[in-house]
Amino acid sequence: MTNDANTSSFAHISTGLIHHPYTPPAGFDAPQPGVFKASTVYFPTVADMRQREWKDKSAYTYGLHGTPTTYLLEERLCSLEGGLQCVLVPSGLAALALVALAVLKTGDEVLIPDNAYGPNKALADGELRHFGITHRFYDPMDPQDLSRQINERTRLVWLEAPGSVSMEFPDLPEMVRRCRERGVLCALDNTWGAGLAFNAFDLLGDGAGGEGSLAVDISAHALTKYPSGGGDVLMGSVITRDAALHLQIKLCHMRLGLGVAANDAETVLRSLPSIALRYAAHDQTARALAAWWQVHPQCAQLMHPAFAGAPGHAHWQALCDREPGTGQAAGLFSVMIDARFSQAQVDAFCDGLKLFKIGYSWGGPVSLVVPYDISSMRQAWPGHLKPGTLVRFSTGLESAQDLILDLHQAVQAHLPMA
C-alpha cells in the first residue's frame, strides 16, 4: 500500500521527506516489541499538550519522561519483582543514588550494612556527606545492632541479601521488621535475588505483596546483571509499591534528568523472557564449582549462601528454600584462599585462569574472577571470616566441567600444597 500524496507540493525535497504523509498500517505484531526513540513528542493541539500527564503513564510528553519502550520495560520489571511502580536509570549505582537523593535531606542519616556494595558506601562518604547527610555502618548479621543504631535522624536503611563480596545472607525479614518498628524506610539492593530467589515485596510468602505483607519499601536493581544477561548494558531500576513514595522518587528522577537509551531498554526487554532459565543455569554451575572448592585444602572457607556452614545459610534457607531443595541462588560465590598463600600467589592463580576473565560485574555469559582485600573494605575483619585472601567467582554460561578443569590447572600451577 502506498500513499498517493507526494513531495512535489513542497519547494524542496528535504521538506517533503521530513513531512511525508505516509503512516504504516496498524496491527503489526511480532515477538519483540517495537523500539521508540524520542526526545521530542508531538501533540496534535496546544490543548492536548497542556492536558497530558506523564506521571501515571497515561500519556507521553517528552522522551525523558517515557516512551512505549520504557513504559513496557518498567511494567515487566514490576511483574518480575512484585512491585507496582518502576523508574529506569542509567546504572545500578544510579538507582542507589536516586533513592538516597529522593528520600534524604540535610540533617538526615542513612544506615548501610558493612558488607554493602562498595560504591554505595563511597556515595555516602562523598556526595551525601557533602550535602550534610550522615551515615553509619551496621553489622548485617546482627538485627540488634541495626536496632541500636537507628535514631531520630535515621531516614533510610539499606539492606543487601547477600553481602556484595563476602556473601553473608542476613535475616532479611527480621531486618525489615526492625525498620518497620521504628518507622524507617528500608531499601534493598535486590540485584542478587533478581526477583527470582525471593519476593522482596512479600518476604513471608503469605500475601504476594498485598496489604499487610512484610515487604521492603524500595527495591533497587542493577539491570546490568541478570535482566540484561549479556554484559553489554548499563541500567538500573527503582521499584516500589507505595504510590506516594513512587511519586517522590519519580519527581526526583525527573529533576535529575535521568533517562535510558531506547536500544538499551530494547536489549533488556529481549533478555527478560530467558532470565529464569539463565538464572537457574548460573546457579547450577556456581554450586558445582563451589562444591569442588569445598573439598580442596587451598580453600579455608566457602561463601555461598546455599551451602551449609556459609555465613547466613539458615537465613537463605528460611527465605529462599521454604520447600527444601527448591531454593535458588545466583551464580556468585567467594572462596577464602588459605592464609598460607601470599597475595602474589593468589593474584597469579587468577591470572592463570584461562576461561575465567578478570573483571567486575556478573550475570553475563562469561565467567569472571576478582581477588579482594577484605581488610580495606570493612571497618574491622569480620569474626565469622577466616584469615586469608578472598576471591569472588561469577559463573557464566560455560560448561561446569570445563570451568572446573580450568580451576584445577590454575590451582596446580599457582597454589601448590607443600
N, C-alpha and C positions, 0 to 999 in steps of 0.2 A: 504494500500500500504506500502510495506517495501522496504528498500534499501538493495541490495544484498551484499554490502560491509560489512565486519565485522571487529572486532577489533583484530583478530588473527594475523594480519600482524605486529602489534606493539609488542615490547618486554614486555610491561606491560599493564594491563587492564586500568590503570589510564590514560595513553596516549591515548588509544583508545576511552575512554569515553569523554575526552576533545576534541578530534579531530574527533569525529564521523561524517561521511559524510551526514547523513540524513538531508534533508531540507523539512519542511512541505510544502504541495502544496499551491499555491497562490489561492486567490479568497474567503477566509473566510470573512464573513460579519455578523455583529451582532449589537444589539442596542448600546452596549457600546464599545468605541474604545479600541484598544489594549494598553497595558502598556509597555513601553520600558524603561528599566533600563540600564544605561551605564555610566561608566567613560570613558573607552577605546572604541574607534570606529575604526573598521577595514577599511583599504584601500587596494584595490586589487594590486596597484603598488605604487612605490615611486612617479612616475609622477602624479598619481591621487591624492596622498596626498598633493603634492605641489600646485595643481591646485584648490583644493576645497576651497569654500568661505562660511563662516557661517554667515556673517553679514547680507546677504539678504535672508537667509533661503533657499538658493538653494541647500545646501548640509549639510553634517554632518562632524564635525571634532573632537569633544570631547563632552562628556556628559554635561559638564558645559555650553557649548555654544548652546545646544539644541538637542532635540530628537523628534521623531514624536509626542510623547505625549505632550511635552511642546509647540511645534510649533502649534499643533492643539488648545490647550487651549488659546494661545496668539491670534490666529486668531478669535476664537469665542468671546473672550473678546472685541476685536476691533469691532466686529459686535454689541455687546451689547451696547457699549458706543459711537459708531460713530467715532472711531479713525481709523488710518491706520497702526500704529506700536505699538508693545507692548513688554515689558520685564517683567519677573516674578521675584519676590524677596521673601525672607522668611517670611515677615510680612508686615502689613500696615505701621508700623513705618519705616521699612527698605525702603519702597517706598518713604516716605518723605525724609529720609536721602539720598537716592540715588539722588533724584532731586537736593537737596542742594549741594551735593558734585560734581555733574556733571556740574553745571552751575555757581557756586560761587568760588571765589578765594580770597586770602588775599587782604584786602582793600575794598572789596565789602560789600554791605549792603542788608539785606533781611527785608521786612516788613511783619508782621504777625498780623492777627486780634486778638484783645484782648480776644475774646471768643474761640480761637482756641483749638484744641486737645492738652491737657497739655504736653504730651511727645514731641510734635513738638516745643513748647516753650522751654522746657528743653534742647532739642538738640541745639537750637540756643544759649542758655545761657551757654552751656557746650562746646561740641566739636567745634562748629562753632566759638565761641568766642576765643577758644584756637588757632584756625587756623587764627586768625586775621580778621574774618568776623563779622561785627557788625549787630545788629538787633534793630528794634523798633516795638512797638505795635501801631496799629491804631484802631480807632473806627469802628467796622464792619458795623454800621448802618449809617455812615456819609461819603459819597463819597468825600466830600470836605476835610475831614480830611486825607483821603488817598492821595488826590492830594497834599495837603500841605506837606506831609511827604516824598513824592517821591523827590529824589535829584539826583545829578550827580553820586553818588555812588550806587544808588539803582539798583540792577540787577534782583531781583526776588520779586514778591508779592504773598503771599499765600492768598487763598480765602477758605472760608468754607460756605456751604449753607445746613442746618443752622449751627449755632454755636454748639460746641460739647456737652455742658451740658445745657446751658440756652436757646438754641434753637431759637435764633434770626435769622430770614431769611433776608439776605441783598438784596439790589438791585444789583443782580449779573451782569446783562448786563451793568449797569452803571459803576460798579467797573472795568469791563473788558475794557470798553471804556476809562476810565481814564488811565489804564495801556497802552493801545494802543497809546493814545495821547502822552505819554512820552516815548514810545519805550521800555517799561519794560516787561519782561516775566511775565506772570501770570500763576500760578499753582493752581488747585482746588483739595482739598480733597473731592472726589466725592463719599465717602462711603455711605452717607445717601441717595443720589439720586440713586446710584447703576446703572446708565444708564437707569433707568425706569421712574423716576419722571420728568426728563428733559434731554435734549441732551446738554451736556457741550460743544460740538463742533458745535452747531447750536442753540445759545441762543435765537434767534429771530424766529426760526421756519420757516425760509424762504429759506434755502439753503441746508438743510440736511448735513451740514458740508462742503459744497462746497466752491469754491473760492469766497472770499468776504463776507462770512457769519461771524457773530460775534461769536467768539469762544475763549475758553481758549487755552493757548499754551500746557498745560500739565494737564492730569487728573491722580491723584494718588488715588488708590482704595485699601481698606483693604478687600481682598477677604475672609478674616477670617469671615466676616459678612454674607451678603445675598448670594453672589455666592456660598459659602460653605454651609451655612444653617444648619450645624449640631453642631456647637460649638466645633468642634474637629480638625480643620485645621487652621494653621497659614500660611498666604500667602498674598502677595500684588502684585500690578501691577502698571506700569507706562505706560500711553498711550499717544501718540502724533499723529499729522497729518503732521508734518513737517519732511521731510526725514533727513535734516542736523541736526536738534535738536535731533531726534531719534538716529542718529549715535553717537552724542556726549554723550548721556545718555547710549547707549549700550556699548560704549568703556569704560566708567567709570564702568559700571556694570561688564564687563569682567575683568578689572584691580582689582576690589574689590573681585573678586571670588564669586559673589553671584549666588546662584542656589537654586532650589526647588526639593524636593523629587518626584520621579515619582508617588508614590502611593498617595501623596497629590494632585498632578495635576490630577490624576485619580478621586479622590473624588470630586474635584471641577467640572470636566467635567461631572460627573454623576449627580451633583446637578443643573447644569446650565439649563437644559430643564424645570425645575419646578420653576425657580426663579421668573417669573412673577406671577405665581399662589400664591407662598408663600408670596411675597411682598404685594400683594393685601390682603391676609388673615391677615398678621401682621397689615397692615394699618387699615383695618376694625375693628379689635379688639382694637387697640390703640384709635381710635376715640370713640368707645363705652365706654371705660374706662375714657377717657378724659372728655366726656360729663357727666359721673357720678360724677367726681370730681368737675366739673364746678359749680354745684349747691350746693355743700357742704360748710358750713361756715368754716370748717378747711382749706379750700383752699383759700389762699389770692390771688393767681394768677396762671392761667393756661398757660403753654408754649408749644403750639402745633401749628405749622405754618398754619395748615388748619382751625384753629378756629379764628373767628373774635375777634379782641382785642388782640391777641397774637402778640408779637413783630415781625414786618415784615410780617404780614399776607397778606397785599396788594402786597408785592413783590412775595410771594409764589403764589398768585392768578395770577399775571401777567406772571409768568414764567411757572408754573405747571398746571394752571387751565384755560387755554385760552378758552376752551369750558366749561363754568360753569357746575360744577357737575361731571366733568371727571378727575379732578386733583388727583394725587397720592401723598402720603406722607408715610414715613417709619413708622414702628411700634415703635416709640420712642417719648416720651414726658416727660415733667417735671412739677412738681407741687411745688409752693412755699407754704409750710405749714405756717399758720399764726404765727406771731411773739409771740403770747401769749403762744405758746407751746415751751418748752425748747428743747435743742439738745438731752437731755437724753430721753425725751418723743418721739421725732421723731425716735431716734435710736430704742427705744422699739417697736414702731409701725412697723419698718422694720423687726425687729427680730420676731415680732408676726405674720407676714405673713407666710402662710403655702405652697401656690403654687408658690409664687414669691421667687426665690432663691437670696441670696445676692451675687453679682458677677459682675465683669466688662465685657465689650463687649456687643454685641447684635446681633440679626439676627438669633439666633438659635431657637430650638423648645420649650425651657423652658423660661418662663417669669423671668425677673431679676429686682432687685431694688437696688439702691445705693443712700445714702444721701451724699450731697456735701456741702462743706464750700466755698461758692462763694467768700467770702471776701479774702480768701487765694489764689484765682485763678485769680483775676483781679487786675489791677492797682488801681482801685477805684470801689466802689459799683456803678453799672450802674444805671443811673437815671430812666430808664424805668422798673427796677425791684423793686417790693415792698419788704419791710422788711420781714424776715422770714428765714426758713430753706428749702433749695431746695432738692427735692427728684426726681431722674430720674427713669422712668419706661421704660423697654424694654419688649414689649409683645411678647410672644412666639406663639405657635400654639394651646394652650389650648382653651377651650370654654370661650367666653367673659363673659357669665353668671356665670361660676364658678369663674373666676377671680374677678368679681365684688363682689360676696359673700365673697371671701377671703378679699378683701379690706374693706368691711363693718365690718366684725368681728374684724379686727385689729384696725380700727378706733374706734369702740365702746369700745374696751378694753384699748386702749392706748392714744387716742386723744379725750377724752370726753369733750363735751361743758359744761361749768359751769351752 
